[in-house]
Amino acid sequence: MGHEQHQELIRALHECMTACNHCYDACLQEEDIKMMTNCIRLDRECADICSYLEQAICRGTPFSAALTSVCAEICEACGNECKKHAHDHCQRCADACFACADACKSA
């Protein structure tokens, strides 16, 4: 998987990582932080795998199929968790996660 052929996926990964990092930070500021524990945890997992996969694609990883599959699974889990919360940052994060999961599945 060369990075030149996968600019759409790289863009989706970067947007998802950014949205997850923002959601993570915003969730830490919520009044009922205990309610946000799973969201915060999944935001971290998702941001980390998206960042790693973006870098790995740019390096020409031979593990792209396995990594994109795992990334799609984590993005969907994060999106499903974020969708449960009415906060704008969670809803925007969910949208970015689902878009990234779709891009991973299409790669």
Secondary structure, DSSP 4 states (H G I P E B T S, - for coil): --GGGGHHHHHHHHHHHHHHHHHHHHHHTSS-GGGGHHHHHHHHHHHHHHHHHHHHHHHT-TTHHHHHHHHHHHHHHHHHHHHTS--HHHHHHHHHHHHHHHHHHH-
